Amino acid sequence: MKLHIKSDFPEQFRKGASFYINEKDKLTIDSINFERGLVKFEGYSTPELAKKLTNKNLYTTYEQTRKDCRLEEGENFWFDIIGCKVYEEDELLGEVKELERILDVNYLLIKTDEKLLEQKKAKSFLVPHRKPFLISIDVNEKIIKLNGAKDILEAS
């Protein structure tokens, strides 16, 4: 069947790798052809069986992702960034709710802190996940320090 890989880590798709299509149903790759974008899953050897997987998304666990996907120095998994508190000059601006990719730029979707909402600021805002906005990320402490984000919030 056709497989559309939208992952930053295509190397995780290999013979023997397992993925979920929901909380309990697991699929294991029997063979994969990247040039043709084709995959065969164990137990899905006929077109009729393969059709049952049409428009399904593949998922994996955080633990398996950490094992199979290699990050470069200074990179983080999106799931580690979500939930981080966002600060600029020691002022809490909000919390990362999601990351969004628009064209080739990743953005932090920040839910604005309650104190700033009381000042009639926007409920949420986007900040590019790159320099010069990004100063530091500490996923262990769940803290992101930004520069220029407050200006973006003010303009939102």
C-alpha positions as a Markdown table, in Angstrom:
| # | Residue | x | y | z |
|---|---|---|---|---|
| 1 | Met | 0.0 | 0.0 | 0.0 |
| 2 | Lys | 1.0 | 3.6 | -0.4 |
| 3 | Leu | 2.7 | 5.3 | 2.6 |
| 4 | His | 2.9 | 9.1 | 2.9 |
| 5 | Ile | 5.7 | 9.8 | 5.3 |
| 6 | Lys | 5.3 | 13.2 | 7.0 |
| 7 | Ser | 7.9 | 12.6 | 9.7 |
| 8 | Asp | 11.1 | 14.4 | 10.3 |
| 9 | Phe | 12.6 | 11.0 | 11.0 |
| 10 | Pro | 11.9 | 8.7 | 8.0 |
| 11 | Glu | 14.7 | 6.4 | 9.3 |
| 12 | Gln | 12.2 | 5.0 | 11.9 |
| 13 | Phe | 10.3 | 3.3 | 9.1 |
| 14 | Arg | 12.1 | 0.0 | 8.5 |
| 15 | Lys | 11.4 | -3.7 | 8.3 |
| 16 | Gly | 10.3 | -4.9 | 11.8 |
| 17 | Ala | 9.4 | -1.5 | 13.1 |
| 18 | Ser | 5.9 | -1.4 | 14.8 |
| 19 | Phe | 3.4 | 1.5 | 14.9 |
| 20 | Tyr | -0.1 | 1.9 | 16.3 |
| 21 | Ile | -3.2 | 3.1 | 14.4 |
| 22 | Asn | -5.1 | 3.5 | 17.6 |
| 23 | Glu | -4.5 | 2.7 | 21.3 |
| 24 | Lys | -4.5 | -1.1 | 20.9 |
| 25 | Asp | -4.0 | -2.0 | 17.2 |
| 26 | Lys | -0.4 | -2.4 | 16.3 |
| 27 | Leu | 1.1 | -2.8 | 12.8 |
| 28 | Thr | 4.6 | -4.1 | 12.0 |
| 29 | Ile | 6.4 | -3.3 | 8.8 |
| 30 | Asp | 7.1 | -6.4 | 6.7 |
| 31 | Ser | 8.8 | -4.5 | 3.8 |
| 32 | Ile | 9.2 | -0.9 | 2.7 |
| 33 | Asn | 10.2 | 0.7 | -0.6 |
| 34 | Phe | 11.0 | 4.4 | -0.1 |
| 35 | Glu | 11.6 | 5.1 | -3.8 |
| 36 | Arg | 8.0 | 4.0 | -4.7 |
| 37 | Gly | 6.5 | 5.1 | -1.3 |
| 38 | Leu | 5.1 | 1.6 | -0.7 |
| 39 | Val | 4.9 | -0.4 | 2.5 |
| 40 | Lys | 3.6 | -3.9 | 3.4 |
| 41 | Phe | 2.5 | -4.7 | 6.9 |
| 42 | Glu | 2.6 | -8.1 | 8.5 |
| 43 | Gly | -0.9 | -9.7 | 8.2 |
| 44 | Tyr | -2.1 | -7.4 | 5.4 |
| 45 | Ser | -1.2 | -9.5 | 2.4 |
| 46 | Thr | -4.2 | -8.8 | 0.2 |
| 47 | Pro | -5.6 | -5.6 | -1.4 |
| 48 | Glu | -8.8 | -6.1 | 0.5 |
| 49 | Leu | -7.0 | -6.3 | 3.9 |
| 50 | Ala | -4.8 | -3.3 | 3.0 |
| 51 | Lys | -7.9 | -1.2 | 2.2 |
| 52 | Lys | -8.8 | -1.4 | 5.8 |
| 53 | Leu | -5.8 | 0.8 | 6.5 |
| 54 | Thr | -6.7 | 3.6 | 4.1 |
| 55 | Asn | -6.4 | 7.1 | 5.6 |
| 56 | Lys | -5.1 | 5.7 | 8.8 |
| 57 | Asn | -2.3 | 7.5 | 10.7 |
| 58 | Leu | 0.6 | 5.7 | 12.3 |
| 59 | Tyr | 1.7 | 6.5 | 15.8 |
| 60 | Thr | 4.4 | 5.4 | 18.1 |
| 61 | Thr | 5.3 | 5.9 | 21.8 |
| 62 | Tyr | 7.5 | 8.7 | 23.2 |
| 63 | Glu | 9.9 | 6.0 | 24.4 |
| 64 | Gln | 10.1 | 4.4 | 21.0 |
| 65 | Thr | 10.6 | 7.8 | 19.4 |
| 66 | Arg | 13.5 | 8.6 | 21.7 |
| 67 | Lys | 15.1 | 5.2 | 20.9 |
| 68 | Asp | 14.6 | 5.3 | 17.1 |
| 69 | Cys | 15.0 | 9.0 | 16.3 |
| 70 | Arg | 18.3 | 10.8 | 16.6 |
| 71 | Leu | 18.4 | 14.5 | 17.4 |
| 72 | Glu | 21.2 | 16.9 | 16.5 |
| 73 | Glu | 22.8 | 19.0 | 19.2 |
| 74 | Gly | 20.3 | 21.7 | 20.5 |
| 75 | Glu | 17.3 | 19.9 | 19.0 |
| 76 | Asn | 14.3 | 18.8 | 20.9 |
| 77 | Phe | 11.2 | 16.6 | 20.3 |
| 78 | Trp | 8.0 | 18.6 | 19.9 |
| 79 | Phe | 6.4 | 16.6 | 22.6 |
| 80 | Asp | 9.1 | 17.7 | 25.0 |
| 81 | Ile | 8.5 | 21.4 | 24.1 |
| 82 | Ile | 4.7 | 21.3 | 24.6 |
| 83 | Gly | 3.8 | 22.3 | 28.1 |
| 84 | Cys | 6.9 | 24.4 | 28.6 |
| 85 | Lys | 6.4 | 27.8 | 30.3 |
| 86 | Val | 7.5 | 30.7 | 28.1 |
| 87 | Tyr | 9.4 | 33.7 | 29.6 |
| 88 | Glu | 10.8 | 36.9 | 28.3 |
| 89 | Glu | 13.0 | 38.8 | 30.7 |
| 90 | Asp | 11.7 | 36.8 | 33.7 |
| 91 | Glu | 8.0 | 37.6 | 32.8 |
| 92 | Leu | 5.8 | 34.6 | 32.2 |
| 93 | Leu | 4.1 | 35.0 | 28.9 |
| 94 | Gly | 2.3 | 31.7 | 28.7 |
| 95 | Glu | 2.7 | 28.0 | 27.9 |
| 96 | Val | 3.4 | 26.2 | 24.7 |
| 97 | Lys | 0.2 | 24.4 | 23.6 |
| 98 | Glu | 1.4 | 23.1 | 20.2 |
| 99 | Leu | 4.0 | 23.6 | 17.5 |
| 100 | Glu | 2.9 | 24.5 | 14.0 |
| 101 | Arg | 4.8 | 24.2 | 10.8 |
| 102 | Ile | 3.9 | 26.9 | 8.3 |
| 103 | Leu | 5.9 | 26.4 | 5.1 |
| 104 | Asp | 9.4 | 25.7 | 6.3 |
| 105 | Val | 9.2 | 27.5 | 9.7 |
| 106 | Asn | 8.2 | 26.0 | 13.0 |
| 107 | Tyr | 6.2 | 28.2 | 15.3 |
| 108 | Leu | 5.4 | 27.9 | 19.1 |
| 109 | Leu | 1.7 | 28.3 | 19.7 |
| 110 | Ile | 1.6 | 29.9 | 23.1 |
| 111 | Lys | -1.5 | 30.1 | 25.3 |
| 112 | Thr | -1.2 | 33.5 | 27.0 |
| 113 | Asp | -0.8 | 33.6 | 30.8 |
| 114 | Glu | -3.9 | 34.5 | 32.8 |
| 115 | Lys | -2.3 | 37.7 | 34.2 |
| 116 | Leu | -1.8 | 39.0 | 30.7 |
| 117 | Leu | -5.3 | 38.0 | 29.7 |
| 118 | Glu | -6.6 | 40.2 | 32.5 |
| 119 | Gln | -4.8 | 43.0 | 30.6 |
| 120 | Lys | -6.8 | 42.2 | 27.5 |
| 121 | Lys | -4.0 | 40.5 | 25.6 |
| 122 | Ala | -4.6 | 37.9 | 22.9 |
| 123 | Lys | -5.6 | 34.5 | 24.1 |
| 124 | Ser | -2.8 | 32.9 | 22.2 |
| 125 | Phe | 0.0 | 33.9 | 19.8 |
| 126 | Leu | 2.7 | 32.4 | 17.5 |
| 127 | Val | 6.4 | 32.9 | 17.8 |
| 128 | Pro | 9.0 | 31.5 | 15.4 |
| 129 | His | 10.9 | 28.6 | 16.9 |
| 130 | Arg | 14.3 | 29.9 | 15.9 |
| 131 | Lys | 16.8 | 32.7 | 16.4 |
| 132 | Pro | 16.7 | 35.6 | 17.1 |
| 133 | Phe | 13.5 | 34.8 | 19.1 |
| 134 | Leu | 14.6 | 31.6 | 20.8 |
| 135 | Ile | 17.2 | 32.2 | 23.5 |
| 136 | Ser | 17.1 | 28.9 | 25.4 |
| 137 | Ile | 15.1 | 25.7 | 26.0 |
| 138 | Asp | 15.3 | 23.6 | 29.1 |
| 139 | Val | 13.0 | 20.6 | 28.6 |
| 140 | Asn | 13.9 | 19.2 | 32.0 |
| 141 | Glu | 12.7 | 22.3 | 33.8 |
| 142 | Lys | 10.0 | 22.9 | 31.1 |
| 143 | Ile | 11.2 | 26.5 | 30.5 |
| 144 | Ile | 11.7 | 28.4 | 27.3 |
| 145 | Lys | 13.3 | 31.9 | 27.2 |
| 146 | Leu | 12.4 | 34.1 | 24.2 |
| 147 | Asn | 13.3 | 37.5 | 22.9 |
| 148 | Gly | 10.8 | 39.7 | 21.0 |
| 149 | Ala | 7.8 | 37.5 | 21.9 |
| 150 | Lys | 6.2 | 40.2 | 24.0 |
| 151 | Asp | 6.2 | 42.5 | 21.0 |
| 152 | Ile | 4.5 | 39.8 | 19.0 |
| 153 | Leu | 1.9 | 39.3 | 21.8 |
| 154 | Glu | 1.3 | 43.1 | 21.9 |
| 155 | Ala | 0.7 | 43.1 | 18.1 |
| 156 | Ser | -1.7 | 40.0 | 18.3 |
